[in-house]
Amino acid sequence: MRFLAISTLCCTVVLTSCSLKTTEGLREIPFLEKEVENPYFANPKIDYVYKAKIDVYGKNFGGILIVKKIEPAIHRVVFTTEFGSKLFDFQYEGNSFTKNFIIEDLDRKFIVNVLKDDFKLLINKSAEVVSLYESETQNVFKTKTESGFNFYFIGRDSKQLDKIINTSKTKEKVEVDFSFSSDSPSNIADEIVIKHINIKLKIDLQKFKEN
């Protein structure tokens, strides 16, 4: 009996420690959708232009971020100062990533890998669904990554993608929030905020509006 009690307690501790806050209060339901779609940065006819602020370990960088879908499987992500000097230039082609250019202050392997993963999360068009949860206002699609999961929060009424949370198998790592105005096109967010939970890196993007 003592062994059984200890085993039960150990199992409870393990399950609790492995649970994600992301799904707390959500109800798991059957799903029919095999994939969840990310509509942002998906139209090759649009140059997605945002005013950008990147705060990384006490250093602040501001300028213009341009995301362009060149071909079905190719995206170019370029960050420049407002005067046009390039800060970084990345290209994604399927699962391949190319660092065309990055300034010395950002050219650290760890930072490059984080930025690479952040923008890949933004431009990834679809992902295979492994579970579906619901709240009163949102459907939450769980997808699998190499090292954990991504959760896509989609408004039940608006059908818009409001949030993506990237996690390991045990804890949250990155949260991406999308904001819209009443006149925003459904596939273009007015503001995007990428917040890292355990490292000092934050990206703020605001849709560029010409005067």
C-alpha positions as CSV (number, residue, x, y, z in Angstrom):
1,M,0.0,0.0,0.0
2,R,2.8,2.4,0.9
3,F,4.5,1.6,-2.5
4,L,1.2,2.2,-4.3
5,A,0.7,5.6,-2.6
6,I,4.2,6.7,-3.4
7,S,3.9,5.6,-7.0
8,T,0.6,7.5,-7.4
9,L,2.1,10.6,-5.8
10,C,5.1,10.4,-8.2
11,C,2.8,10.0,-11.2
12,T,0.7,13.0,-10.1
13,V,3.9,15.2,-9.6
14,V,5.2,14.2,-13.1
15,L,1.9,14.9,-14.8
16,T,1.5,18.2,-13.1
17,S,5.1,19.3,-13.9
18,C,4.6,18.4,-17.5
19,S,1.3,20.3,-18.0
20,L,1.3,23.5,-20.0
21,K,-0.4,26.7,-18.8
22,T,-1.5,27.3,-22.4
23,T,-4.2,24.6,-22.2
24,E,-5.4,25.3,-18.6
25,G,-9.1,25.9,-18.6
26,L,-9.5,24.7,-22.1
27,R,-11.6,21.7,-23.1
28,E,-10.2,19.1,-25.6
29,I,-12.6,18.3,-28.4
30,P,-12.6,16.1,-31.5
31,F,-11.2,17.7,-34.6
32,L,-11.8,17.3,-38.3
33,E,-9.3,19.9,-39.7
34,K,-6.0,18.2,-40.6
35,E,-4.2,21.5,-40.9
36,V,-4.4,25.0,-39.4
37,E,-3.7,27.9,-41.6
38,N,-1.7,31.0,-40.9
39,P,-3.0,33.7,-43.4
40,Y,-0.4,36.3,-42.6
41,F,2.5,37.0,-45.0
42,A,1.0,34.5,-47.4
43,N,0.1,36.7,-50.4
44,P,3.0,37.0,-53.0
45,K,1.3,40.2,-54.4
46,I,1.8,42.1,-51.2
47,D,4.9,43.6,-49.7
48,Y,4.3,43.4,-46.0
49,V,5.9,46.5,-44.4
50,Y,6.0,47.2,-40.7
51,K,7.7,49.7,-38.4
52,A,9.8,47.5,-36.2
53,K,11.4,47.7,-32.8
54,I,13.7,44.8,-31.6
55,D,14.9,44.8,-28.0
56,V,17.5,42.2,-27.4
57,Y,19.5,41.9,-24.1
58,G,19.5,45.7,-23.5
59,K,20.2,46.7,-27.1
60,N,17.4,48.5,-29.1
61,F,17.1,48.5,-32.8
62,G,14.4,50.4,-34.7
63,G,13.5,50.6,-38.4
64,I,11.5,49.0,-41.1
65,L,10.7,45.3,-41.6
66,I,9.8,44.1,-45.0
67,V,8.4,40.5,-45.6
68,K,8.0,39.3,-49.1
69,K,6.7,36.0,-50.4
70,I,8.7,35.5,-53.5
71,E,7.6,32.0,-54.5
72,P,5.2,29.5,-52.9
73,A,8.0,28.1,-50.7
74,I,10.3,31.2,-50.5
75,H,10.1,34.2,-48.2
76,R,12.5,37.1,-47.8
77,V,12.7,39.0,-44.5
78,V,14.7,42.3,-44.5
79,F,15.1,44.7,-41.6
80,T,16.5,48.1,-42.4
81,T,17.0,51.5,-40.6
82,E,14.5,54.2,-41.6
83,F,17.3,55.6,-43.8
84,G,17.7,52.3,-45.7
85,S,20.8,50.8,-44.1
86,K,20.4,47.0,-43.8
87,L,20.3,45.5,-40.3
88,F,19.6,41.9,-41.4
89,D,18.5,40.0,-44.5
90,F,17.1,36.5,-44.2
91,Q,15.7,34.1,-46.8
92,Y,13.6,31.0,-46.1
93,E,13.1,28.3,-48.7
94,G,11.1,25.4,-47.4
95,N,13.1,24.1,-44.4
96,S,16.3,25.9,-45.6
97,F,17.4,29.2,-44.0
98,T,20.0,31.6,-45.5
99,K,21.5,34.5,-43.6
100,N,22.3,36.9,-46.4
101,F,23.4,39.7,-44.1
102,I,23.3,40.7,-40.4
103,I,25.0,43.6,-38.6
104,E,27.8,42.7,-36.2
105,D,25.8,43.7,-33.1
106,L,23.2,41.0,-33.9
107,D,25.6,38.4,-35.4
108,R,25.7,36.0,-32.5
109,K,24.7,32.4,-33.2
110,F,22.1,32.3,-30.4
111,I,20.5,35.5,-31.5
112,V,20.5,34.6,-35.2
113,N,18.8,31.2,-34.3
114,V,16.1,32.9,-32.2
115,L,15.4,35.5,-34.9
116,K,15.3,32.7,-37.5
117,D,12.8,30.7,-35.5
118,D,10.6,33.8,-34.7
119,F,10.2,34.8,-38.3
120,K,9.7,31.2,-39.4
121,L,6.8,31.0,-37.0
122,L,5.3,34.2,-38.6
123,I,5.6,33.0,-42.2
124,N,4.8,29.3,-41.8
125,K,1.6,29.0,-43.8
126,S,0.2,25.8,-42.4
127,A,0.8,23.0,-39.8
128,E,-0.6,19.6,-39.1
129,V,-3.1,19.6,-36.3
130,V,-2.6,17.0,-33.5
131,S,-5.2,18.2,-31.0
132,L,-8.0,20.8,-30.7
133,Y,-9.1,22.7,-27.6
134,E,-11.9,25.3,-27.1
135,S,-12.8,28.1,-24.8
136,E,-15.9,30.3,-24.9
137,T,-14.3,32.6,-27.5
138,Q,-11.5,30.7,-29.3
139,N,-10.5,27.4,-30.9
140,V,-6.9,26.4,-30.1
141,F,-5.2,24.1,-32.5
142,K,-2.1,22.2,-31.3
143,T,0.6,21.3,-33.7
144,K,3.9,19.5,-33.2
145,T,7.4,20.9,-33.8
146,E,10.8,19.2,-33.6
147,S,11.2,20.1,-30.0
148,G,7.7,20.9,-28.7
149,F,4.4,22.4,-29.9
150,N,2.8,25.4,-31.4
151,F,-0.7,26.5,-30.3
152,Y,-2.8,28.6,-32.8
153,F,-5.6,30.6,-31.1
154,I,-8.4,31.4,-33.6
155,G,-11.5,33.5,-32.7
156,R,-14.7,31.4,-32.9
157,D,-16.7,34.3,-34.3
158,S,-14.0,36.3,-36.2
159,K,-12.2,33.3,-37.6
160,Q,-9.0,35.3,-37.2
161,L,-5.7,34.0,-35.9
162,D,-5.2,36.0,-32.7
163,K,-2.2,34.4,-31.1
164,I,0.5,31.7,-31.5
165,I,2.2,30.2,-28.5
166,N,5.4,28.2,-29.0
167,T,6.2,25.7,-26.2
168,S,8.7,23.0,-25.3
169,K,7.0,19.8,-24.0
170,T,6.9,21.3,-20.5
171,K,6.8,25.1,-20.7
172,E,6.0,28.2,-22.7
173,K,8.8,29.8,-24.7
174,V,7.4,32.4,-27.2
175,E,4.0,34.2,-27.5
176,V,3.0,36.0,-30.7
177,D,0.0,38.4,-30.5
178,F,-1.8,39.8,-33.5
179,S,-4.0,43.0,-33.2
180,F,-6.4,44.4,-35.7
181,S,-8.4,47.6,-36.3
182,S,-12.0,47.4,-37.5
183,D,-11.0,48.2,-41.1
184,S,-8.0,45.8,-41.3
185,P,-8.0,43.2,-44.1
186,S,-8.5,39.8,-42.5
187,N,-5.0,38.6,-43.7
188,I,-3.0,41.6,-42.5
189,A,-2.4,42.4,-38.8
190,D,-2.1,46.0,-37.7
191,E,0.3,45.1,-34.9
192,I,2.3,42.0,-34.1
193,V,4.2,41.5,-30.8
194,I,6.6,38.7,-30.3
195,K,7.5,38.1,-26.6
196,H,10.0,35.6,-25.3
197,I,9.2,34.1,-21.9
198,N,12.7,33.2,-20.6
199,I,15.1,35.4,-22.6
200,K,15.4,39.2,-23.0
201,L,14.1,39.5,-26.6
202,K,11.0,41.3,-27.8
203,I,9.9,42.3,-31.3
204,D,7.2,45.0,-31.9
205,L,5.8,45.4,-35.4
206,Q,3.3,48.0,-36.5
207,K,1.9,48.1,-40.0
208,F,3.5,50.9,-41.9
209,K,1.0,53.6,-43.0
210,E,2.0,56.2,-45.6
211,N,1.0,59.7,-44.8
